[in-house]
Amino acid sequence: MKPLITLTLLLPSFFLNATPSTSDVYSGGKTTVKDTTHNAYSLPAANLPITQKLDFSVGNSFFRNPWVQAPSSTTARDGLGPLFNTNGCQNCHIKDGRGHPPEPNDHNAVSMLVRLSIPAITEQQQAQLKKQGVIPEPTYGGQLQDFANAPVPNEGKINITYTEHIVSFDDGYQVSLRKPTLTITELGYGKLHPATMMSARVAPPMIGLGLLESIDEKTILAHADPEDKNQDGISGRPNYVWDHQLQRTQIGRFGWKAGQPSLMQQNAAAFNGDLGITSLMFPHDDCTAPQKACSKAPSGGAPEVSEKILKFVEFYTQHLAVPARRNSNDPLVIKGQALFNDSDCNSCHIPQLKTAHRPERPALSEQVIWPYTDLLLHDMGEGLADQRPEFEASGSEWRTPPLWGIGLTKAVNDHTYFLHDGRARNLMEAVLWHGGEAEQSKQQVLKMNKEERAALLAFLNSL
């Protein structure tokens, strides 16, 4: 299915002052906020009633403030660890924004984590994949936790080094791309399994997640073409994952490989894996059999984060607003948008979608939004492959990340690192890492001259 062309190419400029339901300036529909400061990702949905902004603020406090080791007098916030990556959600999702990789030879990977797994070989392991999606590494579990509460040893340190290679445009302009090499040093519990698969992941932005959760499955599937029947080279498909609340398989929406079906499960899994905090959904610490001290560490209760607190955090993460587009009438931006479409970038980064009717979440209900994603998996080629499957996602498939708000990354997070592991140092590098199903689009970009490259970047930075 060919996606809609964005409205700035079809409508006169005065129409961009229209209502949120008709203009792509309002990226998040009526939830959209007009803020370009370092707080641009941290505001409640513009249409959220004032009576519900207290719930948003309560959820924000549990998302922002640090958790502490048990036992503690701060019983609502204790239970951190014994193994963890950070003591607060905002440490990874900085200002509700994008994380970044550590600098070379710097072990401070606070907004990056490393997923771990091994291939499923036995029949029992194959059966586990339905509900787990991966087979955790036997000693270190599903992700490396580089912090721990004493006397529990941490699991190891993350180290990233880079090699550079040059990509040339047709006019001779060159861009250097850096490819990361990930190693784990100072392993606290012995060697990793020899078949361990590792994947570095930086924290993605939090904006508009409730809107993405509100898109009907039929809308997502309408853009899927797993067999490429229209022969356009694009074969997006959903990732089907296990929903712990519903106890059935659902379409995945969240995470770099669409490995989580809902924000509630995404949040509970992050509490468990990133902070070492248990919930009813994930009632056990991430302690493996060889980690004896971890298993004996004090607990913050059962569960350590209550359903009430999780619901506040869910409400907060559902209602973080999307910033409005900027400079949409600029001729350079309009030209860049045309180049984006002509290069078929909008075949995966679908501009416009509409959320379903959600009477229990009226601020998110029936909103025309401009997220620039199809929420589907696409093979991005060997250059970006992590060779680590997750549920039905292969080692070279990734979910199309939303582009809304991407132009404010520098303002919010003071960096411009992109892609799943932060290897791209700017938007052009991110574009040039595209391969696989996006190879033809990348080749179109490589034909662009200096003015066209500037126009494409101006458009992306307007989102």
Summary of the structure (lengths in Angstrom):
residues: 463
radius of gyration: 21.7
end to end distance: 23.2
largest distance: 66.9
contacts: 1570
relative contact order: 0.19
helix: 31%
strand: 17%
